[in-house]
Amino acid sequence: MAARRPKDVSAWLGGNRGTVQSGSSNETQIDTGGGEKDAVTAINAWGLAAVGGVSIAGVGAIKSGAAARAARAVSGRNTSYFVHGSPTTKIKTLDPKYETMPNTVVSDPKFNDRWPGGVDVSKANVYGQPITKVVGQKGSANILQPRNVVQENIKDAYGYSQSGSLYIAKAPRQKVGFDADDAITSTAKVVKEIKTSGKTADQVVQETEKVLRKLGFRYPKKH
């Protein structure tokens, strides 16, 4: 596994730059763990069950937190969500392959220090901080980690952004875990981009939490 960057280095690996695609903003995208088509299918199924055969879900319902939660409960049970910071904006997909490309490394340690024995594609990762259940943890895909954990992870990702963007992304749950390297071992789809330029860490935390609520995520109930 590639070495994690020192805590006092705020930039991310080029591998975290992902695939940059031009086009419209994805601010209104509601992720369900399977894409918008699956969201419509899942919501319609939920609506049919709820009203005894008459679907009450439409495309507009995809944009509500309740609809997103219902769809994610059906199609996103095995998905984990995490936050990722990068000085690169407009990323649509985070891809481990960028860690193996010298011209995409934008932080310390430098490329040769990350791969002292040569590039090993099997050990390339995306880096991020989990905000929902991870591998080995059972529970709803709609429930976040405890609030103090989520806020700390958002601030950590904010530090990497260097006035770029913080991303909420998703990957298969079995590929996301809490470990010393915060490594995600698969490509990850960006759900939401939050620009960090000119904002404090606390402001980004508040904005990110607001986005998470709109996406249908909830903090666990206090015991």
ChimeraX attribute file (.defattr): number of C-alpha atoms within 10 A of each C-alpha:
attribute: neighborCount
match mode: 1-to-1
recipient: residues
	/A:1	13
	/A:2	19
	/A:3	12
	/A:4	16
	/A:5	17
	/A:6	11
	/A:7	10
	/A:8	9
	/A:9	12
	/A:10	20
	/A:11	25
	/A:12	28
	/A:13	30
	/A:14	25
	/A:15	25
	/A:16	28
	/A:17	27
	/A:18	27
	/A:19	17
	/A:20	13
	/A:21	11
	/A:22	9
	/A:23	7
	/A:24	7
	/A:25	11
	/A:26	13
	/A:27	11
	/A:28	13
	/A:29	15
	/A:30	23
	/A:31	25
	/A:32	32
	/A:33	26
	/A:34	15
	/A:35	15
	/A:36	16
	/A:37	11
	/A:38	18
	/A:39	27
	/A:40	21
	/A:41	16
	/A:42	23
	/A:43	30
	/A:44	23
	/A:45	19
	/A:46	20
	/A:47	19
	/A:48	15
	/A:49	12
	/A:50	12
	/A:51	10
	/A:52	8
	/A:53	12
	/A:54	12
	/A:55	15
	/A:56	14
	/A:57	18
	/A:58	14
	/A:59	12
	/A:60	9
	/A:61	16
	/A:62	24
	/A:63	17
	/A:64	14
	/A:65	19
	/A:66	17
	/A:67	26
	/A:68	25
	/A:69	26
	/A:70	22
	/A:71	29
	/A:72	29
	/A:73	19
	/A:74	20
	/A:75	19
	/A:76	24
	/A:77	19
	/A:78	20
	/A:79	24
	/A:80	27
	/A:81	26
	/A:82	29
	/A:83	27
	/A:84	28
	/A:85	34
	/A:86	29
	/A:87	24
	/A:88	20
	/A:89	21
	/A:90	23
	/A:91	20
	/A:92	22
	/A:93	19
	/A:94	27
	/A:95	23
	/A:96	27
	/A:97	20
	/A:98	22
	/A:99	28
	/A:100	23
	/A:101	13
	/A:102	13
	/A:103	11
	/A:104	17
	/A:105	21
	/A:106	20
	/A:107	16
	/A:108	18
	/A:109	18
	/A:110	13
	/A:111	22
	/A:112	11
	/A:113	12
	/A:114	20
	/A:115	18
	/A:116	9
	/A:117	8
	/A:118	11
	/A:119	16
	/A:120	11
	/A:121	13
	/A:122	10
	/A:123	15
	/A:124	22
	/A:125	26
	/A:126	27
	/A:127	26
	/A:128	28
	/A:129	27
	/A:130	27
	/A:131	26
	/A:132	27
	/A:133	25
	/A:134	24
	/A:135	15
	/A:136	11
	/A:137	11
	/A:138	10
	/A:139	13
	/A:140	18
	/A:141	25
	/A:142	27
	/A:143	17
	/A:144	22
	/A:145	17
	/A:146	15
	/A:147	14
	/A:148	9
	/A:149	14
	/A:150	22
	/A:151	20
	/A:152	15
	/A:153	20
	/A:154	29
	/A:155	21
	/A:156	19
	/A:157	26
	/A:158	31
	/A:159	25
	/A:160	24
	/A:161	24
	/A:162	18
	/A:163	19
	/A:164	22
	/A:165	25
	/A:166	28
	/A:167	29
	/A:168	25
	/A:169	24
	/A:170	28
	/A:171	22
	/A:172	20
	/A:173	21
	/A:174	16
	/A:175	16
	/A:176	28
	/A:177	22
	/A:178	15
	/A:179	9
	/A:180	8
	/A:181	17
	/A:182	17
	/A:183	23
	/A:184	28
	/A:185	20
	/A:186	19
	/A:187	20
	/A:188	23
	/A:189	22
	/A:190	25
	/A:191	23
	/A:192	27
	/A:193	24
	/A:194	19
	/A:195	21
	/A:196	23
	/A:197	13
	/A:198	9
	/A:199	12
	/A:200	13
	/A:201	18
	/A:202	13
	/A:203	13
	/A:204	21
	/A:205	19
	/A:206	13
	/A:207	14
	/A:208	22
	/A:209	19
	/A:210	12
	/A:211	19
	/A:212	19
	/A:213	14
	/A:214	18
	/A:215	26
	/A:216	22
	/A:217	23
	/A:218	20
	/A:219	17
	/A:220	12
	/A:221	7
	/A:222	5
	/A:223	3
